[in-house]
Amino acid sequence: MYKIKNLNFSIQKRDILNDINLEIKTDTFLSIVGPNGCGKSTLIKSINRNLDIQSGTITLNDKNIEDFSDKELALKRSVLNQAFFFPYNFKAIEIVEMGLYAYELNTKEKKEILEYIVSKLNLEPLKDKNYSNLSGGEKQKIQFARVIVQLYASREKEKYLFLDEPTLNLDIFYQYKILDLTKELQKDLKIGVCAVLHDINQAYLYSDEIVMMKDGEIKYFGKTDDILTYENIYDVFKVESEFVYSKKLQRNILITTI
Ligand SMILES: Nc1ncnc2c1ncn2[C@@H]1O[C@H](COP(=O)(O)OP(=O)(O)OP(=O)(O)O)[C@@H](O)[C@H]1O
């Protein structure tokens, strides 16, 4: 379990994260929602050592994350950040393969894992293209595939997947496709998922727990049904919302309007 205690982060005397306390568990889909600029990405970056935290502690199974080697962490958690820059000319499938850098796999094992993800995400038409020529959504699929193979190949018992806006640039079919695969891995491999999502209906559909952030603070944290209330959504986003039951889909949908 990740435990984040009294985490603070500021830039030029401006508080970006303010006394964050949070637990991220295995076999749980946790979504972080909140308005633009409230600190969601900064939180994901802090947990994953992409930023130097100024005060507070972050531990994984009671060991400070600063005390893990890069390789140890790579086996335990995989991270999809919002921006990725790959300066050289690589084929799309070679970018996916980079997710396997921490492992010593033979050719057959590597081939099996890559075939698994190519088939799961229908990457066949993309895999041999030059990555830098891909569209925004196509790049997102490839990056998602990279972080998934990193986790899929790991034999660690406890693993975590951090996703910062995984649905960015994706068409609606692929938004659900990648969230479905994430949920499937969470259940099958008992992975702990921590995802920043902007679509709160998607957060409602997939999450076991929700963190609602506002102005660098966690305003609400708990089980999805307890947190996604009209009052909380209005407080944080200033939009109206309602759960509507769809007879056809046989489930509630969370609709929002201004
Ligand atoms: N390097 C930096 N220098 C100055 N300000 C920064 C820096 N990085 C982040 N910030 C500020 O910190 C705040 C939080 O940024 P962050 O990217 O964490 O927000 P977010 O909740 O992920 O937003 P979004 O939903 O728009 O992606 C923003 O106001 C941003 O401008």
The ligand as a MOL file (V3000), in Angstrom:
LIG
                    3D

  0  0  0     0  0            999 V3000
M  V30 BEGIN CTAB
M  V30 COUNTS 31 33 0 0 0
M  V30 BEGIN ATOM
M  V30 1 N 6.7970 24.0140 -12.9970 0
M  V30 2 C 5.7880 24.8010 -12.6120 0
M  V30 3 N 5.9550 26.1310 -12.4320 0
M  V30 4 C 4.9510 26.9320 -12.0350 0
M  V30 5 N 3.7030 26.4800 -11.7890 0
M  V30 6 C 3.4710 25.1770 -11.9510 0
M  V30 7 C 4.4830 24.2570 -12.3690 0
M  V30 8 N 3.9470 23.0110 -12.4330 0
M  V30 9 C 2.6550 23.1410 -12.0760 0
M  V30 10 N 2.3740 24.4330 -11.7870 0
M  V30 11 C 1.0600 24.9620 -11.3730 0
M  V30 12 O 0.5460 24.0940 -10.3770 0
M  V30 13 C -0.8640 24.0040 -10.5030 0
M  V30 14 C -1.2740 22.5420 -10.5450 0
M  V30 15 O -0.8570 21.9750 -11.7730 0
M  V30 16 P -1.2450 20.4980 -12.1760 0
M  V30 17 O -0.6370 20.2230 -13.5110 0
M  V30 18 O -0.8970 19.5960 -11.0660 0
M  V30 19 O -2.8320 20.6180 -12.2880 0
M  V30 20 P -3.9120 19.5450 -12.7720 0
M  V30 21 O -4.9210 19.4270 -11.6940 0
M  V30 22 O -3.2480 18.2860 -13.2130 0
M  V30 23 O -4.5570 20.3250 -14.0070 0
M  V30 24 P -5.2180 19.8260 -15.4070 0
M  V30 25 O -6.5570 19.2580 -15.0730 0
M  V30 26 O -5.3500 21.1270 -16.1530 0
M  V30 27 O -4.2780 18.8680 -16.0620 0
M  V30 28 C -1.2580 24.7960 -11.7500 0
M  V30 29 O -1.7600 26.0400 -11.3690 0
M  V30 30 C 0.0530 24.9440 -12.5000 0
M  V30 31 O 0.0720 26.1350 -13.2310 0
M  V30 END ATOM
M  V30 BEGIN BOND
M  V30 1 1 1 2
M  V30 2 1 2 3
M  V30 3 2 2 7
M  V30 4 2 3 4
M  V30 5 1 4 5
M  V30 6 2 5 6
M  V30 7 1 6 7
M  V30 8 1 6 10
M  V30 9 1 7 8
M  V30 10 2 8 9
M  V30 11 1 9 10
M  V30 12 1 10 11
M  V30 13 1 11 12
M  V30 14 1 11 30
M  V30 15 1 12 13
M  V30 16 1 13 14
M  V30 17 1 13 28
M  V30 18 1 14 15
M  V30 19 1 15 16
M  V30 20 2 16 17
M  V30 21 1 16 18
M  V30 22 1 16 19
M  V30 23 1 19 20
M  V30 24 2 20 21
M  V30 25 1 20 22
M  V30 26 1 20 23
M  V30 27 1 23 24
M  V30 28 2 24 25
M  V30 29 1 24 26
M  V30 30 1 24 27
M  V30 31 1 28 29
M  V30 32 1 28 30
M  V30 33 1 30 31
M  V30 END BOND
M  V30 END CTAB
M  END
